């Protein structure tokens, strides 16, 4: 017996014989709203991410300001080259091993979509975002989000995503308060998250 069978068996026992799920499943919750860049920035800031509202022409300079001098960053192969500052060594992920990725000063990726109401940025493994490991191993993640990628609600975000892709949902730097409710950052991913929000 699998864990799935066990859980479903318990649900059937709790519901009793002949219980039926409502058909159709009610979907009357709010699905759309106006995307609010200020709300996204505020939510991300509440989660301790640093938000930089910059024009696309200033992306490279902003990244240079965030990174240490002569730093090394990992980038996915499809990242726009104009986003990279010339003084930074960029390692394109062509199958880099975990030690090289984790040893870099940071990673720069794009995003698939962002949710204003929850302050969540979602990556889907596209060429400008790369493998999931890129956004999990380095201590610093710089993510570029365009205004046209921002939606208001989670249902709107899901409608834009392909469920078969490897989705990574990010709401602030990695943190946990599992032990005595003391916040510890960097447990499951980068301790520092910078979002470059383009108009």
CORDANOR-V779684 format. One record per residue. N is the residue number from 0. SS is DSSP state (alpha for helix, beta for strand, coil for the rest). PHI is phi in whole degrees, -180 to 180 (999 if undefined). NEAR is the number of other ideal C-beta (glycine too) atoms within 12 Angstrom. Layout:
n = (N	N)
ss = (SS	SS)
phi = (PHI	PHI)
near = (NEAR	NEAR)
This chain:
n = (0	1	2	3	4	5	6	7	8	9	10	11	12	13	14	15	16	17	18	19	20	21	22	23	24	25	26	27	28	29	30	31	32	33	34	35	36	37	38	39	40	41	42	43	44	45	46	47	48	49	50	51	52	53	54	55	56	57	58	59	60	61	62	63	64	65	66	67	68	69	70	71	72	73	74	75	76	77	78	79	80	81	82	83	84	85	86	87	88	89	90	91	92	93	94	95	96	97	98	99	100	101	102	103	104	105	106	107	108	109	110	111	112	113	114	115	116	117	118	119	120	121	122	123	124	125	126	127	128	129	130	131	132	133	134	135	136	137	138	139	140	141	142	143	144	145	146	147	148	149	150	151	152	153	154	155	156	157	158	159	160	161	162	163	164	165	166	167	168	169	170	171	172	173	174	175	176	177	178	179	180	181	182	183	184	185	186	187	188	189	190	191	192	193	194	195	196	197	198)
ss = (coil	coil	alpha	alpha	alpha	alpha	alpha	alpha	alpha	alpha	alpha	alpha	alpha	alpha	alpha	coil	coil	coil	coil	coil	coil	coil	coil	coil	coil	coil	coil	coil	coil	coil	coil	coil	coil	coil	coil	coil	alpha	alpha	alpha	alpha	alpha	alpha	alpha	alpha	alpha	alpha	coil	coil	coil	beta	beta	beta	beta	coil	coil	alpha	alpha	alpha	alpha	alpha	alpha	alpha	alpha	alpha	alpha	alpha	coil	coil	coil	coil	coil	beta	beta	beta	beta	coil	coil	coil	coil	coil	alpha	alpha	alpha	coil	coil	coil	coil	coil	beta	beta	beta	beta	coil	coil	coil	coil	coil	alpha	alpha	alpha	alpha	alpha	alpha	coil	coil	beta	beta	beta	beta	coil	coil	coil	beta	beta	beta	coil	coil	coil	coil	beta	beta	beta	beta	coil	coil	coil	coil	coil	coil	coil	coil	coil	coil	alpha	alpha	alpha	alpha	coil	coil	beta	beta	beta	beta	beta	beta	beta	alpha	alpha	alpha	beta	beta	coil	coil	alpha	alpha	alpha	alpha	alpha	alpha	alpha	coil	coil	coil	coil	coil	coil	coil	beta	beta	beta	coil	coil	coil	coil	beta	beta	coil	coil	coil	coil	coil	coil	coil	beta	beta	coil	coil	coil	coil	coil	coil	beta	beta	beta	beta	beta	beta	beta	coil)
phi = (999	-87	-62	-60	-60	-63	-64	-64	-62	-66	-63	-61	-65	-71	-79	90	-71	81	-67	-125	-73	-61	-125	-74	-66	-61	-130	-93	-76	-67	-109	-136	-166	-77	-68	-123	-63	-65	-64	-59	-61	-66	-63	-62	-65	-59	-85	75	-85	-103	-107	-121	-96	-136	-73	-59	-65	-101	-61	-61	-65	-66	-62	-62	-69	-77	-80	-66	-57	57	-74	-119	-124	-99	-132	-69	-64	-98	-68	-57	-62	-68	-81	-94	-71	-66	-83	-107	-83	-106	-99	-74	-77	-110	102	-55	-77	-63	-65	-70	-66	-66	-83	-73	-73	176	-135	-120	-134	-93	-137	-92	-162	-134	-110	-66	-66	-108	65	-116	-109	-120	-107	-126	78	-64	-55	-87	-118	75	-67	-58	-61	-62	-91	-113	-86	-64	-75	-127	-121	-109	-123	-99	-123	-87	-59	-74	-94	-91	-120	-82	-122	-62	-58	-66	-65	-61	-64	-87	-97	-101	-64	-79	-83	-77	-91	-122	-102	-122	-125	87	-63	-63	-156	-145	-127	-66	-102	53	56	-96	-71	-125	-100	87	-75	-115	168	-65	-79	-121	-126	-116	-109	-97	-99	-93	-69)
near = (9	8	9	10	11	12	13	14	14	13	14	16	12	11	13	9	8	7	11	10	11	9	6	7	9	8	9	9	11	13	16	16	18	16	27	22	28	19	26	38	28	20	29	37	23	18	25	23	37	27	33	28	27	28	17	22	14	21	34	29	22	29	37	28	21	32	33	20	13	13	28	28	41	44	41	38	24	21	32	24	17	16	33	31	29	14	18	30	21	32	31	26	33	18	16	27	16	18	13	23	33	24	19	34	31	38	50	49	47	38	45	37	40	46	36	33	27	30	35	39	45	38	38	32	28	28	22	28	38	39	30	28	30	45	42	29	31	41	30	35	47	50	52	42	44	29	25	17	35	39	35	28	27	26	21	26	33	21	16	25	28	16	12	8	19	22	25	33	27	39	29	33	36	29	24	18	11	11	9	8	9	11	18	16	22	23	18	20	32	38	26	27	41	39	44	41	41	28	18)
